[in-house]
Amino acid sequence: MGKFKAKTKGKNLLLSQALLNYYDEFANFNEDCAFLCDAFACLADNYEVLDEYSIHGLARNAHWLKQRTKELKERLKQIRTLDSTY
């Protein structure tokens, strides 16, 4: 196998593994988001029970959601960088 083919095969394996890992990470995030959406909807339906702890929980989870989205975006940029380095 020539150098170019070996390099291309290595690149493809690296990208494939990175995308599979990202897929798993994103699938878990998607499940967490679905749970949070259900929880937020339940709280909205029962707005009279929004005590100080519920409000704090909402804010904390909203912050986590934004941070996790940012992390996933950065991971995707890293995977894209893998593609352009070869």
Phi, psi and omega in degrees: 000135180288164180301319182295315181295320179295318180294318179295318180296317178297319179297315181297320179294318179296314178294319179299315180295318179297319180291322177296317177297318179295318179302313179299316180297317180291322179298318177296317178299319180299318178297317178298319179296319179298317178298314180297319179298317177297317180295316179297319179296320178297316178296322180295323178293333182243051187302337181290347180263010181283088177273184182301322180291321178295317179296317177298317179298318177299313181297317181296316179290325176296319177296315179300317181299316179294318179296316182294322177298318178297317178298316180295322177297317179295319177299320179294322175298320178297318178296319178297323177297323177303319181294323185273352181275351181255000000 
